[in-house]
Amino acid sequence: MTDPDHEDGVCAEPAATWAAGAGMEWRVEWATGGLIDGAAGAVGHADWVRSAATTVVDGRAVAVTGDDEAVLVWDLATGERMGDALPARGSVWALATAVVDGRPVAVVAGPDTSAQSWDLTGHQLLAGLVGGAWTAATAVVEGRPVVLTGGSAPALQMWDPATGERFGDLVGDPLTGRVGAVVTVVTAVVDGHPKGITLHDDSTVHLWDLTERRHQGGVLPPTGGSRQRVSLTAAVVEGRLVAVTGSWDGRVQVWDMATRTEVTGRAPLTPHTGPVWAVATASVDGRPLVVTGGDDRTVRVRDLVSHRQVGSDLVFPSEVTAVTMVPDGRLVVGFGGNIAVLAPPPPLTTRSTPATGDTSARHGSQVNVNRRCAVDPDGPKRAGRPLWARPENGADTVGVMGAEETTPEPAILMQRGLTSLGEVACRYQADEIRPEDLPQIAAEALAAGLDTPTLRELAGWPRNAAPRDIRDAFEQTLDESGIELPDRDLARRHALRRLAARLIDGEIAPADLTTDHWWETEAETAAERSFVALIPQCECCIEYTLGLDQQAWAAQLRIAALALTSSPPIGPGC
C-alpha cells in the first residue's frame, strides 16, 4: 500500500506551528501516522478509513473507525488506541453507535459477511444479521434500540442489537414504484417521531416512518450520470427534517423531506471538485452544521440555517473518506489510512464566510476555522492550503499530484486528462496508454520543462519504434524522475473504476467493456466483483455467458457501475 502520509507534497511549515500560531482558530488535537511535527502520532489503519462514528466508553469520548481489516476505537482526548481491534472480517462500509442497556455498542456493516453489534466495553460480540450489508444506522423506536441495515436487496432490515431479533423489513409502497438497493441509511427524530432516510442505487432518497414502519415518499433522482448521489446525512433544521446529499460531480444539496424539494437557502453551497464521499451533521450550541469531505481532499463545515460555509477549507494530504462531528464541535476526519481530530477553542463560535467576495464581518455567533487554510494572497490562488507538514525525507518528486515546489508538469498532459507524469505511469501500468503514444507524451513533457537524459532520448523516437525499447526508455525516465511504477493489479482496479464512470457518463457503450480483457481484472471488493462478473470475454457471448439479453445486460451493468463508483476509494494509488 502506498504511504498516504507521503503521497502528496504539502507546505513546508510544521503542522504544529500552523495549529498553534497566532490567530489560529481550529487546532489539530492529534493525528495518526506521525503527521504533526513534534508529536508522536499512533499508527493508523492499514487501508483507507471508510467510516467513523463517536460514542462514550467508560466515561471517555471515543471515535470508532473502520477499514478493510479492522475496527479501531480511539480515545478522542489523547489519540490512544483503546483495546484490541474488532475483527472486521471483510470490508467495513458503515459504522453506527448506540447505547443498549447502558452499554456502548458499535454496529459494523460490510458487504462480504454479516452485520454485527459489539459491546465496546468488553469488545464482545452481541448479535449479528446473516448476509452482507452496505450500510447501517441506529435509532430508538418505542423506547427500544434498533438497528437498520440495508444492501443489495430493496428493503431495510430492522433488528435488535442485543439479541439479533428481527422486527421485519421496510419495503417501498408498490403503488409508488420500485425502491432500489440501499446505499446509505441515516436516522433522525422529528417531533418525537423516529425517521429513517435512505439513499438508493438509483440516486433516489426515501423517507420512512420507523414507528409505523411505512414508506413516506422520496426525492427523485437527478438527471445526468455524473450527478449521481453517493453520500447522505440528515438533520432537523428549524423544526423541519432535511437530507443532505453529496454527489459524484461534487455537488452538495439540501432537501426538505416534507416537500421533497431542494432547499437553496440564502447562498449556494460551494461544490467540491470531485465525488463527495463523506457527509455528517451535528448540532453545536444549538446550531445545525454539516461537514462534507471528498475526493478533492477538502473538508468544509457549513451552517444549515444560512447555507453559508463556516470558515475556510481544511485541506488534507489524501482523499477524505469519512467525517463525523462531536456535539462539542470537534471534527473527526478519515483520510487515507489515517485519522485526525481537530478542535476549535472554547467557546465554539461561528464565522460565516460570505458566498461572494465580501469579507466584511457579519453579526451572530461564529465557528472559527483555521485561517491558514485560506487562500494565500501572496501565493498561488487555490481553494485552501494544507494543514500538514512536509515529510522529513523531502519527498517532493516530479509526478506527485498537487505537490508544491516540484518540477513543472506538462500542460499538454492536463489536456489529455492527466495531471502528472506519475498519473501517466499509473495509466501505463493499467494498459490505458499504449507504448506508441509514449514518445509524443515525452516530447510534450520535455517542451513543458520536464527534463531527464532518457526523456530527451525518448522524445525523439518515432511511434513505430520497437514497443519493448519504448517501454524500457519510459521506465528509465520514471526512475530518473524519482517515480515508482505502481502495482499493476492496483492500477487496473483504479482503471476499472474510471471505466465504470465513463460508462455512467455515456462516454463508452456497454459493448466497449468487452475489450482489453477487463473480465480478467483481479477484483477485491464486493462492488468490483459485481461489476467484473457482468463483463463477458466478448460481445457475442453475452447471452451465452451470462444468460441475459443485450438490454437486460446493459441495465444490470449500469447498476453495478453505479455501485462501484459510489463505493469508497480502494486505497491510495492512481
C-alpha positions in Angstrom: 0.0 0.0 0.0 1.2 3.5 -0.8 2.0 5.6 2.2 -0.8 8.1 2.3 1.2 10.4 4.5 3.8 10.9 1.9 1.7 10.7 -1.2 1.4 14.4 -1.7 3.8 17.2 -1.1 2.5 19.8 1.3 3.5 23.1 3.0 7.0 23.5 4.5 5.8 24.9 7.8 5.4 22.4 10.6 1.8 21.4 11.3 2.3 22.1 15.0 3.2 25.7 14.1 0.1 26.0 11.9 -2.1 24.6 14.6 -0.9 26.8 17.4 0.1 30.1 15.8 -1.4 33.4 16.5 -4.8 33.9 15.1 -5.4 30.2 14.7 -8.9 29.0 15.4 -9.0 25.3 14.6 -6.2 23.2 16.1 -5.1 19.7 15.4 -5.5 17.8 18.7 -3.9 14.6 17.3 -3.5 12.6 14.2 -2.3 9.2 13.4 0.7 8.5 11.2 3.1 11.0 12.8 1.8 13.9 10.7 2.1 16.5 13.4 5.6 17.9 13.8 7.0 17.2 17.2 4.1 14.8 18.2 4.4 11.1 18.1 1.2 10.0 16.2 -0.1 6.5 16.6 -0.1 4.0 13.8 -3.3 4.4 11.7 -5.2 1.9 9.7 -3.7 -0.5 7.2 -6.1 0.6 4.5 -8.5 3.5 3.7 -10.7 4.6 6.6 -14.2 4.1 5.2 -16.3 5.0 8.2 -16.3 6.8 11.5 -18.6 7.3 14.5 -18.4 8.5 18.1 -19.7 7.4 21.5 -18.7 7.3 25.2 -16.9 4.3 26.7 -16.2 4.2 30.5 -16.8 7.9 30.7 -14.3 8.7 27.8 -15.4 10.1 24.5 -14.2 7.8 21.7 -14.1 7.6 18.0 -14.8 4.3 16.2 -13.2 3.9 12.8 -13.1 1.1 10.2 -11.2 -0.1 7.2 -10.9 -3.3 5.2 -9.2 -5.2 8.0 -10.3 -4.0 11.4 -12.4 -1.6 13.5 -10.4 0.5 15.9 -11.5 2.5 19.0 -9.6 5.8 19.8 -9.7 8.0 22.9 -10.8 11.3 21.5 -8.8 13.3 24.1 -5.4 11.6 23.7 -5.5 9.6 20.4 -4.6 6.4 22.2 -6.0 3.1 21.0 -8.5 1.5 23.4 -8.2 -2.2 23.5 -7.8 -4.7 20.7 -9.2 -4.2 17.2 -12.6 -5.6 16.5 -12.3 -8.1 13.6 -13.9 -6.7 10.5 -13.9 -10.0 8.5 -14.0 -8.1 5.3 -14.6 -4.5 4.1 -16.3 -2.2 6.6 -18.6 0.1 4.7 -20.5 1.6 7.6 -20.3 2.1 11.4 -23.0 3.2 13.8 -23.2 3.5 17.6 -25.9 3.2 20.2 -26.5 2.6 23.9 -28.1 -0.7 24.8 -29.0 -1.4 28.4 -26.4 1.2 29.4 -23.6 -0.3 27.3 -22.0 1.5 24.4 -22.5 -0.6 21.2 -21.0 -0.4 17.8 -22.7 -1.8 14.7 -20.3 -2.9 11.9 -21.6 -3.4 8.4 -19.9 -4.7 5.3 -20.9 -6.4 2.0 -18.8 -9.6 2.5 -20.1 -11.2 5.7 -22.7 -10.1 8.2 -23.8 -7.0 10.1 -22.7 -7.3 13.7 -23.2 -5.4 17.0 -20.3 -5.3 19.5 -20.2 -4.3 23.2 -17.4 -1.7 23.2 -16.8 -2.0 27.0 -15.5 -5.5 26.8 -15.2 -5.9 23.0 -17.7 -8.7 23.0 -19.9 -9.7 20.0 -23.6 -9.3 20.9 -25.5 -10.2 17.8 -25.5 -10.3 14.0 -27.6 -10.4 10.9 -26.7 -13.1 8.4 -25.8 -11.7 5.0 -23.8 -8.7 3.9 -24.9 -5.1 4.5 -23.8 -1.9 2.7 -25.0 0.5 5.4 -26.2 0.7 9.0 -27.8 3.2 11.4 -29.3 3.1 14.8 -32.5 4.6 16.4 -34.8 4.3 19.4 -38.3 3.1 18.4 -41.0 3.0 21.0 -38.3 3.0 23.7 -36.3 0.1 22.2 -32.9 0.5 20.5 -33.0 -0.9 16.9 -30.5 -1.3 14.1 -31.3 -0.5 10.5 -29.3 -2.2 7.8 -29.6 -2.2 4.0 -27.8 -3.5 1.0 -28.4 -5.1 -2.4 -32.0 -6.0 -1.5 -34.6 -3.2 -2.0 -35.5 -3.2 1.7 -34.4 -2.1 5.2 -33.9 -4.6 7.9 -34.8 -3.7 11.5 -33.3 -5.8 14.3 -32.4 -5.7 18.0 -28.7 -5.0 18.6 -28.7 -7.0 21.8 -30.3 -10.2 20.6 -30.4 -10.0 16.8 -34.2 -10.4 16.8 -35.7 -9.3 13.5 -38.5 -6.8 13.7 -39.3 -7.2 10.0 -38.3 -5.4 6.8 -39.3 -2.0 5.5 -40.2 -2.1 1.8 -41.4 0.6 -0.6 -45.0 1.2 -1.5 -45.9 -0.8 -4.6 -48.1 2.0 -5.8 -45.2 4.4 -5.9 -42.8 2.1 -7.8 -39.7 0.2 -7.0 -37.3 1.2 -4.2 -33.8 0.1 -5.2 -30.8 -1.3 -3.3 -30.0 0.7 -0.2 -26.6 2.5 -0.4 -26.9 4.6 2.8 -29.3 4.8 5.7 -29.4 7.6 8.4 -31.9 8.4 11.1 -33.4 11.5 12.8 -36.1 12.4 15.3 -38.8 14.9 14.3 -41.3 16.0 17.0 -40.5 12.8 18.9 -41.0 10.5 15.9 -38.0 8.5 14.7 -37.5 8.6 10.9 -35.2 6.8 8.5 -33.8 8.4 5.4 -32.2 6.2 2.7 -30.1 6.7 -0.4 -30.6 4.1 -3.1 -28.6 2.8 -6.1 -30.8 4.8 -8.5 -29.9 8.0 -6.6 -33.4 8.4 -5.1 -33.7 9.5 -1.4 -36.6 8.0 0.6 -38.2 8.7 3.9 -39.5 6.1 6.3 -41.7 6.3 9.5 -39.9 3.9 11.8 -42.8 3.6 14.3 -45.4 2.8 11.8 -42.8 1.0 9.6 -44.1 2.6 6.4 -42.6 4.4 3.4 -43.4 8.1 3.2 -42.2 9.1 -0.3 -38.9 10.3 -1.6 -36.8 12.7 -3.7 -36.5 11.9 -7.4 -33.0 11.0 -8.9 -31.0 13.7 -10.7 -30.6 13.8 -14.4 -27.2 13.0 -15.8 -24.9 10.2 -14.8 -22.2 12.5 -13.3 -24.8 13.9 -10.9 -25.4 10.6 -9.1 -25.7 10.9 -5.4 -23.0 9.0 -3.4 -23.4 10.1 0.2 -26.2 11.1 2.6 -26.9 12.6 6.0 -29.8 14.2 7.7 -30.7 16.9 10.3 -33.6 18.8 11.8 -33.3 22.5 10.8 -35.8 24.9 12.4 -38.2 22.0 13.1 -38.0 20.6 9.5 -36.3 17.3 8.5 -33.7 17.8 5.8 -31.5 15.4 3.9 -28.1 16.5 2.7 -26.6 14.6 -0.3 -23.2 14.6 -1.8 -22.8 13.8 -5.5 -20.3 12.3 -7.9 -19.8 15.7 -9.5 -19.0 17.5 -6.2 -22.5 19.0 -5.6 -23.8 19.3 -2.0 -27.5 19.7 -1.8 -30.1 20.1 0.9 -33.6 18.6 0.6 -36.8 19.3 2.5 -38.2 15.8 3.1 -41.7 17.1 3.8 -42.0 18.8 0.4 -39.3 16.7 -1.4 -37.8 19.8 -2.9 -34.3 21.3 -2.7 -33.6 24.0 -0.1 -31.4 26.6 -1.6 -31.0 28.8 1.4 -29.7 32.3 1.3 -26.5 31.3 -0.5 -25.4 28.4 -2.7 -23.4 25.5 -1.3 -19.9 25.6 -2.8 -19.4 22.3 -4.6 -16.3 20.1 -4.2 -14.2 19.4 -7.3 -14.8 15.6 -7.1 -17.0 13.0 -5.6 -18.3 13.9 -2.1 -17.6 10.6 -0.2 -18.3 11.8 3.3 -21.1 13.9 4.9 -22.2 14.2 8.6 -24.3 16.6 10.7 -24.2 17.8 14.3 -25.9 20.4 16.4 -23.3 22.6 18.1 -24.5 25.1 20.6 -28.0 24.5 19.2 -26.8 25.3 15.7 -27.2 22.7 12.9 -23.9 22.2 11.0 -23.0 19.8 8.1 -19.5 18.6 7.4 -18.5 17.4 3.9 -15.3 15.8 2.5 -14.3 14.0 -0.6 -12.0 13.2 -3.5 -10.5 16.8 -3.6 -9.0 16.2 -0.1 -11.0 19.1 1.3 -13.3 19.3 4.3 -15.9 22.0 4.6 -18.2 23.0 7.5 -21.5 24.7 6.6 -24.3 26.3 8.6 -27.6 24.6 7.6 -29.7 27.6 8.5 -27.9 30.2 6.3 -26.3 27.7 4.0 -23.0 29.6 4.2 -19.7 28.0 4.6 -18.4 28.2 8.1 -14.7 29.3 7.9 -12.2 28.3 5.4 -11.4 25.0 3.6 -9.4 22.4 5.5 -7.1 20.5 3.1 -5.7 17.0 3.8 -2.9 15.0 2.2 -5.3 12.3 0.8 -8.9 11.9 -0.2 -11.3 12.3 2.7 -13.5 9.2 3.0 -15.0 9.6 6.5 -16.1 12.5 8.6 -18.1 12.9 11.8 -18.6 15.7 14.3 -18.9 15.6 18.1 -21.6 17.8 19.7 -18.8 19.9 21.3 -17.7 20.9 17.7 -14.6 18.6 17.3 -14.1 17.1 13.9 -13.1 13.5 13.3 -11.7 13.1 9.7 -10.6 9.9 8.0 -8.1 10.5 5.1 -6.1 7.7 3.5 -5.3 5.3 6.3 -5.2 8.0 9.0 -7.4 9.8 11.5 -7.2 13.4 12.6 -9.2 15.1 15.4 -9.5 18.9 15.1 -11.0 21.1 17.8 -12.0 24.8 17.9 -11.0 26.7 21.1 -13.9 27.0 23.5 -16.3 28.5 23.4 -17.2 27.4 19.9 -18.2 30.4 17.7 -19.0 30.7 14.1 -17.8 32.9 11.4 -20.0 32.9 8.3 -17.8 33.2 5.2 -19.7 35.3 2.6 -20.7 33.5 -0.6 -19.3 36.3 -2.7 -16.1 38.4 -2.4 -17.5 40.3 0.5 -15.2 39.6 3.5 -16.7 42.1 5.9 -17.6 41.0 9.4 -21.0 39.5 10.0 -23.1 39.7 13.1 -24.0 36.5 15.0 -22.2 33.6 16.6 -19.2 32.2 14.7 -17.4 28.9 14.2 -13.7 29.8 13.7 -11.9 27.6 11.2 -8.1 27.6 10.6 -7.3 30.8 8.7 -4.0 29.3 7.5 -6.2 27.1 5.2 -7.5 30.2 3.4 -6.2 31.5 0.1 -2.7 32.9 0.4 -2.8 36.4 -1.1 0.9 36.3 -1.9 0.9 32.9 -3.4 -0.9 30.7 -6.0 -4.6 31.1 -5.9 -6.2 27.9 -4.6 -9.2 26.7 -2.6 -7.1 26.2 0.6 -3.7 25.3 2.0 -2.7 22.0 3.6 -2.8 21.6 7.3 0.1 19.1 7.3 3.9 19.3 7.5 6.2 18.3 4.6 7.6 14.8 5.1 11.0 14.9 6.7 12.5 12.9 3.8 11.6 15.9 1.5 10.0 13.5 -1.0 8.6 16.2 -3.3 9.2 14.3 -6.5 8.2 15.0 -10.1 4.8 13.4 -10.7 3.4 13.8 -7.2 -0.1 15.3 -7.9 -0.7 18.6 -6.1 2.8 18.9 -4.7 4.3 22.3 -4.1 7.7 23.3 -5.4 8.0 20.4 -7.8 9.4 20.4 -11.3 6.7 21.7 -13.7 4.5 19.1 -15.3 3.5 19.3 -18.9 0.4 21.4 -19.6 -0.4 19.1 -22.5 -0.8 16.2 -20.1 -3.6 18.1 -18.4 -5.3 18.5 -21.8 -5.2 14.7 -22.1 -6.9 14.5 -18.7 -3.7 13.6 -16.9 -2.3 15.8 -14.1 1.2 14.4 -13.8 3.9 12.1 -15.1 3.0 10.0 -12.1 -0.5 9.6 -13.5 0.9 8.7 -16.9 2.8 5.9 -15.1 -0.5 4.7 -13.5 -2.3 4.7 -16.8 0.6 3.0 -18.5 0.6 0.2 -15.9 -3.2 -0.2 -16.4 -2.7 -0.6 -20.2 -4.7 2.6 -20.8 -1.7 4.2 -22.6 -0.1 2.4 -25.5 3.7 2.3 -26.0 3.4 4.1 -29.3 1.9 7.1 -27.5 4.8 7.5 -25.1 7.3 9.3 -27.4 4.7 12.0 -28.1 4.0 12.3 -24.3 7.7 12.5 -23.7 8.1 15.3 -26.3 5.2 17.3 -24.7 6.8 16.9 -21.2 10.1 18.0 -22.5 8.6 21.1 -24.1 6.9 22.0 -20.9 10.1 21.9 -18.9 10.5 18.4 -17.5 14.0 17.2 -18.4 15.9 13.9 -17.8 18.5 12.3 -20.1 16.3 9.4 -21.1 13.3 11.7 -21.5 15.2 13.7 -24.2 16.1 10.4 -25.9 12.5 9.0 -25.8 11.1 12.3 -27.1 13.0 11.9 -30.4 11.8 8.4 -31.2 9.2 7.6 -33.8 5.8 6.0 -32.9 6.8 2.8 -34.8 9.9 2.2 -32.7 10.1 -1.2 -31.0 7.5 -1.3 -28.2 9.9 -3.1 -25.8 12.5 -0.3 -26.4 9.9 2.3 -25.8 8.8 0.7 -22.5 12.4 0.4 -21.3 13.1 4.0 -22.0 9.9 5.2 -20.4 10.5 3.2 -17.2 14.1 4.6 -17.1 12.6 8.1 -17.4 10.4 7.4 -14.4 13.4 6.1 -12.4 15.4 9.3 -13.3 12.4 11.4 -12.1 12.0 9.5 -8.8 8.7 8.0 -9.7 8.0 4.3 -9.0 5.7 2.2 -11.1 2.5 1.4 -9.1 1.4 -2.2 -8.6 -0.2 -3.4 -11.8 -3.2 -5.1 -10.1 -3.9 -1.9 -8.1 -3.6 0.2 -11.2 -6.0 -2.0 -13.1 -8.5 -1.7 -10.2 -8.3 2.1 -10.3 -8.7 1.9 -14.1 -11.8 -0.3 -13.6 -13.4 2.5 -11.6 -12.6 5.0 -14.3 -14.2 2.7 -16.8 -17.4 2.4 -14.8 -17.5 6.2 -14.5 -17.1 6.6 -18.3 -19.9 4.1 -18.8 -22.2 6.1 -16.5 -21.4 9.4 -18.2 -22.2 7.8 -21.6 -18.6 8.2 -22.9 -18.5 4.5 -23.8 -21.1 1.8 -24.6 -21.6 -1.4 -22.7 -20.1 -3.3 -25.6 -16.8 -1.4 -25.2 -16.2 -3.2 -21.9 -15.6 -6.5 -23.8 -12.2 -5.2 -24.9 -8.8 -5.1 -23.1 -9.6 -8.2 -21.0 -11.4 -6.3 -18.2 -13.1 -9.5 -17.2 -9.6 -10.7 -16.0 -9.2 -7.9 -13.5 -8.3 -9.1 -10.0 -11.3 -7.7 -8.2 -11.1 -7.5 -4.4 -14.2 -5.6 -3.2 -17.8 -6.7 -3.5 -18.6 -3.8 -5.8 -15.6 -4.6 -8.1 -16.6 -8.3 -8.2 -20.2 -7.5 -9.1 -19.1 -5.2 -11.9 -16.4 -7.6 -13.3 -18.9 -10.5 -13.2 -21.0 -8.8 -15.8 -18.1 -8.3 -18.2 -18.0 -11.2 -20.7 -15.0 -12.2 -22.7 -16.6 -11.0 -26.0 -19.7 -9.1 -27.1 -21.0 -12.1 -29.0 -21.1 -14.3 -25.9 -23.1 -12.0 -23.6 -26.2 -14.2 -23.7 -24.2 -17.5 -23.7 -22.1 -16.5 -20.8 -24.5 -14.5 -18.6 -27.9 -15.8 -19.7 -29.1 -12.3 -20.5 -30.3 -10.4 -23.5 -28.5 -7.2 -24.5 -31.0 -4.8 -22.9 -31.1 -6.7 -19.5 -27.3 -7.0 -19.5 -26.8 -3.2 -20.2 -29.2 -2.3 -17.4 -27.6 -4.6 -14.8 -24.1 -3.4 -15.9 -25.1 0.2 -15.3 -26.4 -0.6 -11.8 -23.2 -2.4 -11.0 -21.2 0.6 -12.4 -23.1 3.0 -10.1 -22.5 0.8 -7.1 -18.7 0.7 -7.9 -18.3 4.4 -8.5 -20.3 5.1 -5.3 -18.2 2.9 -3.1 -15.3 4.5 -1.2 -11.9 4.7 -2.9 -10.0 1.4 -2.9 -6.8 2.9 -1.5 -4.0 5.3 -2.4 -2.8 5.0 -6.0 -3.6 6.2 -9.5 
